[in-house]
Amino acid sequence: GKGIENGIRALPAIVCDHPDVTYCIAGATHPNLIARDGETYRDSLEELARSLGVENNVRWLNRFLELDE
């Protein structure tokens, strides 16, 4: 993983004080990883957010961003 799960695990405590916080996760899964594992990692992150009740505080940008974005 890339440590994104650590940010998701921290969200419940943050949301207690800042319920409108949004954790943006940007970037598409690398094509080689998709060929080997599909979206297993991304799916596990989404499930983690759901299980912690913070799925509405996570925004998934499943694409590469331009520098100015």
PDB file with one MODEL, atoms N, CA, C and O in Angstrom:
MODEL        1
ATOM      1  N   GLY A   1       0.809  -1.192   0.000  1.00  0.00           N
ATOM      2  CA  GLY A   1       0.000   0.000   0.000  1.00  0.00           C
ATOM      3  C   GLY A   1       0.847   1.248   0.000  1.00  0.00           C
ATOM      4  O   GLY A   1       2.071   1.184   0.105  1.00  0.00           O
ATOM      5  N   LYS A   2       0.210   2.347  -0.115  1.00  0.00           N
ATOM      6  CA  LYS A   2       0.866   3.647  -0.172  1.00  0.00           C
ATOM      7  C   LYS A   2       0.637   4.454   1.096  1.00  0.00           C
ATOM      8  O   LYS A   2       0.969   5.638   1.146  1.00  0.00           O
ATOM      9  N   GLY A   3       0.077   3.831   2.112  1.00  0.00           N
ATOM     10  CA  GLY A   3      -0.177   4.549   3.353  1.00  0.00           C
ATOM     11  C   GLY A   3      -1.522   5.251   3.383  1.00  0.00           C
ATOM     12  O   GLY A   3      -1.868   5.891   4.376  1.00  0.00           O
ATOM     13  N   ILE A   4      -2.277   5.138   2.307  1.00  0.00           N
ATOM     14  CA  ILE A   4      -3.587   5.777   2.260  1.00  0.00           C
ATOM     15  C   ILE A   4      -4.476   5.227   3.363  1.00  0.00           C
ATOM     16  O   ILE A   4      -5.292   5.949   3.936  1.00  0.00           O
ATOM     17  N   GLU A   5      -4.312   3.936   3.655  1.00  0.00           N
ATOM     18  CA  GLU A   5      -5.117   3.321   4.705  1.00  0.00           C
ATOM     19  C   GLU A   5      -4.878   3.984   6.063  1.00  0.00           C
ATOM     20  O   GLU A   5      -5.780   4.023   6.899  1.00  0.00           O
ATOM     21  N   ASN A   6      -3.677   4.503   6.285  1.00  0.00           N
ATOM     22  CA  ASN A   6      -3.407   5.201   7.550  1.00  0.00           C
ATOM     23  C   ASN A   6      -4.227   6.483   7.664  1.00  0.00           C
ATOM     24  O   ASN A   6      -4.725   6.815   8.740  1.00  0.00           O
ATOM     25  N   GLY A   7      -4.361   7.193   6.563  1.00  0.00           N
ATOM     26  CA  GLY A   7      -5.194   8.389   6.551  1.00  0.00           C
ATOM     27  C   GLY A   7      -6.652   8.059   6.802  1.00  0.00           C
ATOM     28  O   GLY A   7      -7.340   8.766   7.538  1.00  0.00           O
ATOM     29  N   ILE A   8      -7.120   6.986   6.189  1.00  0.00           N
ATOM     30  CA  ILE A   8      -8.512   6.567   6.392  1.00  0.00           C
ATOM     31  C   ILE A   8      -8.731   6.158   7.845  1.00  0.00           C
ATOM     32  O   ILE A   8      -9.753   6.499   8.440  1.00  0.00           O
ATOM     33  N   ARG A   9      -7.768   5.425   8.419  1.00  0.00           N
ATOM     34  CA  ARG A   9      -7.909   5.008   9.819  1.00  0.00           C
ATOM     35  C   ARG A   9      -7.916   6.197  10.780  1.00  0.00           C
ATOM     36  O   ARG A   9      -8.499   6.109  11.861  1.00  0.00           O
ATOM     37  N   ALA A  10      -7.287   7.286  10.409  1.00  0.00           N
ATOM     38  CA  ALA A  10      -7.250   8.481  11.251  1.00  0.00           C
ATOM     39  C   ALA A  10      -8.541   9.294  11.163  1.00  0.00           C
ATOM     40  O   ALA A  10      -8.837  10.088  12.057  1.00  0.00           O
ATOM     41  N   LEU A  11      -9.296   9.103  10.107  1.00  0.00           N
ATOM     42  CA  LEU A  11     -10.483   9.926   9.867  1.00  0.00           C
ATOM     43  C   LEU A  11     -11.533   9.904  10.977  1.00  0.00           C
ATOM     44  O   LEU A  11     -12.047  10.973  11.307  1.00  0.00           O
ATOM     45  N   PRO A  12     -11.887   8.769  11.575  1.00  0.00           N
ATOM     46  CA  PRO A  12     -12.930   8.812  12.597  1.00  0.00           C
ATOM     47  C   PRO A  12     -12.645   9.815  13.716  1.00  0.00           C
ATOM     48  O   PRO A  12     -13.553  10.524  14.152  1.00  0.00           O
ATOM     49  N   ALA A  13     -11.410   9.884  14.180  1.00  0.00           N
ATOM     50  CA  ALA A  13     -11.062  10.836  15.237  1.00  0.00           C
ATOM     51  C   ALA A  13     -11.133  12.273  14.733  1.00  0.00           C
ATOM     52  O   ALA A  13     -11.554  13.171  15.462  1.00  0.00           O
ATOM     53  N   ILE A  14     -10.725  12.487  13.493  1.00  0.00           N
ATOM     54  CA  ILE A  14     -10.762  13.832  12.911  1.00  0.00           C
ATOM     55  C   ILE A  14     -12.203  14.280  12.691  1.00  0.00           C
ATOM     56  O   ILE A  14     -12.552  15.428  12.965  1.00  0.00           O
ATOM     57  N   VAL A  15     -13.037  13.370  12.195  1.00  0.00           N
ATOM     58  CA  VAL A  15     -14.434  13.680  11.895  1.00  0.00           C
ATOM     59  C   VAL A  15     -15.201  14.076  13.152  1.00  0.00           C
ATOM     60  O   VAL A  15     -16.153  14.852  13.077  1.00  0.00           O
ATOM     61  N   CYS A  16     -14.798  13.554  14.298  1.00  0.00           N
ATOM     62  CA  CYS A  16     -15.467  13.940  15.556  1.00  0.00           C
ATOM     63  C   CYS A  16     -15.424  15.446  15.772  1.00  0.00           C
ATOM     64  O   CYS A  16     -16.411  16.043  16.203  1.00  0.00           O
ATOM     65  N   ASP A  17     -14.287  16.058  15.473  1.00  0.00           N
ATOM     66  CA  ASP A  17     -14.130  17.506  15.664  1.00  0.00           C
ATOM     67  C   ASP A  17     -14.416  18.315  14.406  1.00  0.00           C
ATOM     68  O   ASP A  17     -14.741  19.500  14.479  1.00  0.00           O
ATOM     69  N   HIS A  18     -14.294  17.672  13.262  1.00  0.00           N
ATOM     70  CA  HIS A  18     -14.460  18.370  11.979  1.00  0.00           C
ATOM     71  C   HIS A  18     -15.308  17.500  11.044  1.00  0.00           C
ATOM     72  O   HIS A  18     -14.772  16.895  10.115  1.00  0.00           O
ATOM     73  N   PRO A  19     -16.608  17.430  11.276  1.00  0.00           N
ATOM     74  CA  PRO A  19     -17.454  16.500  10.514  1.00  0.00           C
ATOM     75  C   PRO A  19     -17.490  16.747   9.008  1.00  0.00           C
ATOM     76  O   PRO A  19     -17.869  15.852   8.252  1.00  0.00           O
ATOM     77  N   ASP A  20     -17.111  17.926   8.560  1.00  0.00           N
ATOM     78  CA  ASP A  20     -17.153  18.222   7.128  1.00  0.00           C
ATOM     79  C   ASP A  20     -15.822  17.976   6.422  1.00  0.00           C
ATOM     80  O   ASP A  20     -15.685  18.294   5.241  1.00  0.00           O
ATOM     81  N   VAL A  21     -14.841  17.413   7.128  1.00  0.00           N
ATOM     82  CA  VAL A  21     -13.537  17.168   6.524  1.00  0.00           C
ATOM     83  C   VAL A  21     -13.667  16.189   5.361  1.00  0.00           C
ATOM     84  O   VAL A  21     -14.481  15.267   5.397  1.00  0.00           O
ATOM     85  N   THR A  22     -12.851  16.404   4.327  1.00  0.00           N
ATOM     86  CA  THR A  22     -12.826  15.512   3.174  1.00  0.00           C
ATOM     87  C   THR A  22     -11.389  15.100   2.909  1.00  0.00           C
ATOM     88  O   THR A  22     -10.496  15.941   2.802  1.00  0.00           O
ATOM     89  N   TYR A  23     -11.179  13.801   2.806  1.00  0.00           N
ATOM     90  CA  TYR A  23      -9.882  13.229   2.463  1.00  0.00           C
ATOM     91  C   TYR A  23      -9.943  12.868   0.990  1.00  0.00           C
ATOM     92  O   TYR A  23     -10.663  11.946   0.608  1.00  0.00           O
ATOM     93  N   CYS A  24      -9.198  13.583   0.160  1.00  0.00           N
ATOM     94  CA  CYS A  24      -9.194  13.333  -1.282  1.00  0.00           C
ATOM     95  C   CYS A  24      -8.082  12.355  -1.632  1.00  0.00           C
ATOM     96  O   CYS A  24      -6.922  12.546  -1.269  1.00  0.00           O
ATOM     97  N   ILE A  25      -8.459  11.327  -2.332  1.00  0.00           N
ATOM     98  CA  ILE A  25      -7.508  10.322  -2.793  1.00  0.00           C
ATOM     99  C   ILE A  25      -7.519  10.384  -4.315  1.00  0.00           C
ATOM    100  O   ILE A  25      -8.492   9.992  -4.959  1.00  0.00           O
ATOM    101  N   ALA A  26      -6.428  10.881  -4.875  1.00  0.00           N
ATOM    102  CA  ALA A  26      -6.369  11.131  -6.309  1.00  0.00           C
ATOM    103  C   ALA A  26      -5.399  10.175  -6.986  1.00  0.00           C
ATOM    104  O   ALA A  26      -4.370   9.797  -6.426  1.00  0.00           O
ATOM    105  N   GLY A  27      -5.751   9.804  -8.183  1.00  0.00           N
ATOM    106  CA  GLY A  27      -4.880   8.987  -9.006  1.00  0.00           C
ATOM    107  C   GLY A  27      -5.539   7.697  -9.430  1.00  0.00           C
ATOM    108  O   GLY A  27      -6.314   7.098  -8.686  1.00  0.00           O
ATOM    109  N   ALA A  28      -5.219   7.285 -10.629  1.00  0.00           N
ATOM    110  CA  ALA A  28      -5.721   6.021 -11.156  1.00  0.00           C
ATOM    111  C   ALA A  28      -4.773   4.899 -10.747  1.00  0.00           C
ATOM    112  O   ALA A  28      -3.581   5.124 -10.538  1.00  0.00           O
ATOM    113  N   THR A  29      -5.302   3.723 -10.638  1.00  0.00           N
ATOM    114  CA  THR A  29      -4.472   2.558 -10.360  1.00  0.00           C
ATOM    115  C   THR A  29      -3.582   2.289 -11.573  1.00  0.00           C
ATOM    116  O   THR A  29      -4.038   2.350 -12.715  1.00  0.00           O
ATOM    117  N   HIS A  30      -2.314   1.993 -11.313  1.00  0.00           N
ATOM    118  CA  HIS A  30      -1.362   1.744 -12.396  1.00  0.00           C
ATOM    119  C   HIS A  30      -1.843   0.571 -13.249  1.00  0.00           C
ATOM    120  O   HIS A  30      -2.292  -0.441 -12.711  1.00  0.00           O
ATOM    121  N   PRO A  31      -1.753   0.700 -14.571  1.00  0.00           N
ATOM    122  CA  PRO A  31      -2.228  -0.362 -15.464  1.00  0.00           C
ATOM    123  C   PRO A  31      -1.598  -1.733 -15.185  1.00  0.00           C
ATOM    124  O   PRO A  31      -2.276  -2.753 -15.304  1.00  0.00           O
ATOM    125  N   ASN A  32      -0.321  -1.769 -14.818  1.00  0.00           N
ATOM    126  CA  ASN A  32       0.319  -3.060 -14.514  1.00  0.00           C
ATOM    127  C   ASN A  32      -0.294  -3.692 -13.271  1.00  0.00           C
ATOM    128  O   ASN A  32      -0.457  -4.910 -13.203  1.00  0.00           O
ATOM    129  N   LEU A  33      -0.632  -2.862 -12.290  1.00  0.00           N
ATOM    130  CA  LEU A  33      -1.258  -3.369 -11.075  1.00  0.00           C
ATOM    131  C   LEU A  33      -2.668  -3.882 -11.367  1.00  0.00           C
ATOM    132  O   LEU A  33      -3.084  -4.906 -10.827  1.00  0.00           O
ATOM    133  N   ILE A  34      -3.391  -3.175 -12.212  1.00  0.00           N
ATOM    134  CA  ILE A  34      -4.732  -3.627 -12.600  1.00  0.00           C
ATOM    135  C   ILE A  34      -4.644  -4.979 -13.308  1.00  0.00           C
ATOM    136  O   ILE A  34      -5.454  -5.871 -13.057  1.00  0.00           O
ATOM    137  N   ALA A  35      -3.661  -5.121 -14.190  1.00  0.00           N
ATOM    138  CA  ALA A  35      -3.507  -6.383 -14.920  1.00  0.00           C
ATOM    139  C   ALA A  35      -3.204  -7.537 -13.966  1.00  0.00           C
ATOM    140  O   ALA A  35      -3.664  -8.660 -14.172  1.00  0.00           O
ATOM    141  N   ARG A  36      -2.431  -7.253 -12.929  1.00  0.00           N
ATOM    142  CA  ARG A  36      -2.037  -8.312 -11.997  1.00  0.00           C
ATOM    143  C   ARG A  36      -3.084  -8.576 -10.924  1.00  0.00           C
ATOM    144  O   ARG A  36      -3.429  -9.727 -10.655  1.00  0.00           O
ATOM    145  N   ASP A  37      -3.597  -7.488 -10.302  1.00  0.00           N
ATOM    146  CA  ASP A  37      -4.465  -7.630  -9.123  1.00  0.00           C
ATOM    147  C   ASP A  37      -5.846  -7.018  -9.276  1.00  0.00           C
ATOM    148  O   ASP A  37      -6.666  -7.120  -8.363  1.00  0.00           O
ATOM    149  N   GLY A  38      -6.118  -6.389 -10.401  1.00  0.00           N
ATOM    150  CA  GLY A  38      -7.386  -5.671 -10.533  1.00  0.00           C
ATOM    151  C   GLY A  38      -7.387  -4.470  -9.597  1.00  0.00           C
ATOM    152  O   GLY A  38      -6.359  -3.822  -9.399  1.00  0.00           O
ATOM    153  N   GLU A  39      -8.528  -4.188  -9.036  1.00  0.00           N
ATOM    154  CA  GLU A  39      -8.667  -3.034  -8.131  1.00  0.00           C
ATOM    155  C   GLU A  39      -8.707  -3.485  -6.666  1.00  0.00           C
ATOM    156  O   GLU A  39      -9.365  -2.856  -5.838  1.00  0.00           O
ATOM    157  N   THR A  40      -8.008  -4.565  -6.355  1.00  0.00           N
ATOM    158  CA  THR A  40      -8.037  -5.128  -5.005  1.00  0.00           C
ATOM    159  C   THR A  40      -7.665  -4.104  -3.940  1.00  0.00           C
ATOM    160  O   THR A  40      -8.361  -3.987  -2.931  1.00  0.00           O
ATOM    161  N   TYR A  41      -6.587  -3.365  -4.146  1.00  0.00           N
ATOM    162  CA  TYR A  41      -6.143  -2.380  -3.152  1.00  0.00           C
ATOM    163  C   TYR A  41      -7.182  -1.272  -2.977  1.00  0.00           C
ATOM    164  O   TYR A  41      -7.567  -0.950  -1.853  1.00  0.00           O
ATOM    165  N   ARG A  42      -7.633  -0.691  -4.089  1.00  0.00           N
ATOM    166  CA  ARG A  42      -8.629   0.388  -4.017  1.00  0.00           C
ATOM    167  C   ARG A  42      -9.918  -0.120  -3.368  1.00  0.00           C
ATOM    168  O   ARG A  42     -10.514   0.571  -2.541  1.00  0.00           O
ATOM    169  N   ASP A  43     -10.341  -1.312  -3.741  1.00  0.00           N
ATOM    170  CA  ASP A  43     -11.549  -1.889  -3.134  1.00  0.00           C
ATOM    171  C   ASP A  43     -11.381  -2.057  -1.630  1.00  0.00           C
ATOM    172  O   ASP A  43     -12.316  -1.810  -0.868  1.00  0.00           O
ATOM    173  N   SER A  44     -10.191  -2.478  -1.199  1.00  0.00           N
ATOM    174  CA  SER A  44      -9.956  -2.652   0.239  1.00  0.00           C
ATOM    175  C   SER A  44      -9.986  -1.314   0.967  1.00  0.00           C
ATOM    176  O   SER A  44     -10.428  -1.243   2.114  1.00  0.00           O
ATOM    177  N   LEU A  45      -9.525  -0.261   0.317  1.00  0.00           N
ATOM    178  CA  LEU A  45      -9.578   1.073   0.928  1.00  0.00           C
ATOM    179  C   LEU A  45     -11.021   1.554   1.057  1.00  0.00           C
ATOM    180  O   LEU A  45     -11.405   2.123   2.078  1.00  0.00           O
ATOM    181  N   GLU A  46     -11.806   1.323   0.025  1.00  0.00           N
ATOM    182  CA  GLU A  46     -13.216   1.714   0.073  1.00  0.00           C
ATOM    183  C   GLU A  46     -13.947   0.952   1.173  1.00  0.00           C
ATOM    184  O   GLU A  46     -14.773   1.524   1.884  1.00  0.00           O
ATOM    185  N   GLU A  47     -13.648  -0.325   1.312  1.00  0.00           N
ATOM    186  CA  GLU A  47     -14.273  -1.135   2.363  1.00  0.00           C
ATOM    187  C   GLU A  47     -13.833  -0.660   3.746  1.00  0.00           C
ATOM    188  O   GLU A  47     -14.645  -0.628   4.671  1.00  0.00           O
ATOM    189  N   LEU A  48     -12.581  -0.296   3.900  1.00  0.00           N
ATOM    190  CA  LEU A  48     -12.091   0.223   5.172  1.00  0.00           C
ATOM    191  C   LEU A  48     -12.846   1.496   5.547  1.00  0.00           C
ATOM    192  O   LEU A  48     -13.275   1.650   6.691  1.00  0.00           O
ATOM    193  N   ALA A  49     -13.009   2.402   4.595  1.00  0.00           N
ATOM    194  CA  ALA A  49     -13.743   3.646   4.860  1.00  0.00           C
ATOM    195  C   ALA A  49     -15.184   3.345   5.276  1.00  0.00           C
ATOM    196  O   ALA A  49     -15.706   3.964   6.203  1.00  0.00           O
ATOM    197  N   ARG A  50     -15.821   2.403   4.595  1.00  0.00           N
ATOM    198  CA  ARG A  50     -17.197   2.015   4.947  1.00  0.00           C
ATOM    199  C   ARG A  50     -17.247   1.424   6.357  1.00  0.00           C
ATOM    200  O   ARG A  50     -18.116   1.775   7.154  1.00  0.00           O
ATOM    201  N   SER A  51     -16.316   0.532   6.655  1.00  0.00           N
ATOM    202  CA  SER A  51     -16.338  -0.146   7.956  1.00  0.00           C
ATOM    203  C   SER A  51     -16.096   0.829   9.112  1.00  0.00           C
ATOM    204  O   SER A  51     -16.541   0.588  10.234  1.00  0.00           O
ATOM    205  N   LEU A  52     -15.397   1.920   8.837  1.00  0.00           N
ATOM    206  CA  LEU A  52     -15.131   2.933   9.864  1.00  0.00           C
ATOM    207  C   LEU A  52     -16.194   4.034   9.871  1.00  0.00           C
ATOM    208  O   LEU A  52     -16.162   4.924  10.721  1.00  0.00           O
ATOM    209  N   GLY A  53     -17.125   3.973   8.933  1.00  0.00           N
ATOM    210  CA  GLY A  53     -18.199   4.960   8.877  1.00  0.00           C
ATOM    211  C   GLY A  53     -17.775   6.316   8.357  1.00  0.00           C
ATOM    212  O   GLY A  53     -18.416   7.324   8.655  1.00  0.00           O
ATOM    213  N   VAL A  54     -16.701   6.354   7.581  1.00  0.00           N
ATOM    214  CA  VAL A  54     -16.221   7.637   7.055  1.00  0.00           C
ATOM    215  C   VAL A  54     -16.273   7.706   5.529  1.00  0.00           C
ATOM    216  O   VAL A  54     -15.628   8.555   4.914  1.00  0.00           O
ATOM    217  N   GLU A  55     -17.051   6.797   4.923  1.00  0.00           N
ATOM    218  CA  GLU A  55     -17.103   6.764   3.464  1.00  0.00           C
ATOM    219  C   GLU A  55     -17.568   8.084   2.864  1.00  0.00           C
ATOM    220  O   GLU A  55     -17.193   8.405   1.737  1.00  0.00           O
ATOM    221  N   ASN A  56     -18.374   8.855   3.585  1.00  0.00           N
ATOM    222  CA  ASN A  56     -18.832  10.147   3.070  1.00  0.00           C
ATOM    223  C   ASN A  56     -17.782  11.241   3.239  1.00  0.00           C
ATOM    224  O   ASN A  56     -17.961  12.353   2.742  1.00  0.00           O
ATOM    225  N   ASN A  57     -16.705  10.940   3.928  1.00  0.00           N
ATOM    226  CA  ASN A  57     -15.617  11.902   4.126  1.00  0.00           C
ATOM    227  C   ASN A  57     -14.436  11.616   3.212  1.00  0.00           C
ATOM    228  O   ASN A  57     -13.407  12.286   3.299  1.00  0.00           O
ATOM    229  N   VAL A  58     -14.574  10.638   2.347  1.00  0.00           N
ATOM    230  CA  VAL A  58     -13.508  10.294   1.403  1.00  0.00           C
ATOM    231  C   VAL A  58     -13.997  10.588  -0.002  1.00  0.00           C
ATOM    232  O   VAL A  58     -15.086  10.169  -0.396  1.00  0.00           O
ATOM    233  N   ARG A  59     -13.180  11.314  -0.754  1.00  0.00           N
ATOM    234  CA  ARG A  59     -13.505  11.621  -2.155  1.00  0.00           C
ATOM    235  C   ARG A  59     -12.480  10.929  -3.031  1.00  0.00           C
ATOM    236  O   ARG A  59     -11.277  11.158  -2.906  1.00  0.00           O
ATOM    237  N   TRP A  60     -12.965  10.093  -3.907  1.00  0.00           N
ATOM    238  CA  TRP A  60     -12.102   9.321  -4.807  1.00  0.00           C
ATOM    239  C   TRP A  60     -12.027  10.012  -6.156  1.00  0.00           C
ATOM    240  O   TRP A  60     -13.046  10.191  -6.823  1.00  0.00           O
ATOM    241  N   LEU A  61     -10.831  10.400  -6.560  1.00  0.00           N
ATOM    242  CA  LEU A  61     -10.603  10.980  -7.882  1.00  0.00           C
ATOM    243  C   LEU A  61      -9.801   9.936  -8.662  1.00  0.00           C
ATOM    244  O   LEU A  61      -8.571   9.953  -8.658  1.00  0.00           O
ATOM    245  N   ASN A  62     -10.510   9.040  -9.322  1.00  0.00           N
ATOM    246  CA  ASN A  62      -9.881   7.896  -9.983  1.00  0.00           C
ATOM    247  C   ASN A  62      -9.305   8.273 -11.341  1.00  0.00           C
ATOM    248  O   ASN A  62      -9.661   7.707 -12.375  1.00  0.00           O
ATOM    249  N   ARG A  63      -8.415   9.235 -11.303  1.00  0.00           N
ATOM    250  CA  ARG A  63      -7.761   9.682 -12.534  1.00  0.00           C
ATOM    251  C   ARG A  63      -6.492  10.427 -12.155  1.00  0.00           C
ATOM    252  O   ARG A  63      -6.315  10.845 -11.011  1.00  0.00           O
ATOM    253  N   PHE A  64      -5.639  10.579 -13.108  1.00  0.00           N
ATOM    254  CA  PHE A  64      -4.442  11.383 -12.895  1.00  0.00           C
ATOM    255  C   PHE A  64      -4.824  12.847 -13.028  1.00  0.00           C
ATOM    256  O   PHE A  64      -5.655  13.206 -13.863  1.00  0.00           O
ATOM    257  N   LEU A  65      -4.223  13.685 -12.212  1.00  0.00           N
ATOM    258  CA  LEU A  65      -4.535  15.106 -12.207  1.00  0.00           C
ATOM    259  C   LEU A  65      -3.414  15.887 -12.893  1.00  0.00           C
ATOM    260  O   LEU A  65      -2.243  15.508 -12.848  1.00  0.00           O
ATOM    261  N   GLU A  66      -3.806  16.972 -13.518  1.00  0.00           N
ATOM    262  CA  GLU A  66      -2.819  17.900 -14.050  1.00  0.00           C
ATOM    263  C   GLU A  66      -2.222  18.680 -12.885  1.00  0.00           C
ATOM    264  O   GLU A  66      -2.861  18.806 -11.841  1.00  0.00           O
ATOM    265  N   LEU A  67      -1.040  19.192 -13.038  1.00  0.00           N
ATOM    266  CA  LEU A  67      -0.351  19.895 -11.977  1.00  0.00           C
ATOM    267  C   LEU A  67      -1.177  21.054 -11.420  1.00  0.00           C
ATOM    268  O   LEU A  67      -1.191  21.261 -10.207  1.00  0.00           O
ATOM    269  N   ASP A  68      -1.864  21.812 -12.274  1.00  0.00           N
ATOM    270  CA  ASP A  68      -2.642  22.955 -11.792  1.00  0.00           C
ATOM    271  C   ASP A  68      -3.896  22.546 -11.035  1.00  0.00           C
ATOM    272  O   ASP A  68      -4.490  23.365 -10.334  1.00  0.00           O
ATOM    273  N   GLU A  69      -4.304  21.290 -11.168  1.00  0.00           N
ATOM    274  CA  GLU A  69      -5.468  20.819 -10.415  1.00  0.00           C
ATOM    275  C   GLU A  69      -5.093  20.581  -8.966  1.00  0.00           C
ATOM    276  O   GLU A  69      -5.939  20.180  -8.167  1.00  0.00           O
TER     277      GLU A  69
ENDMDL
END
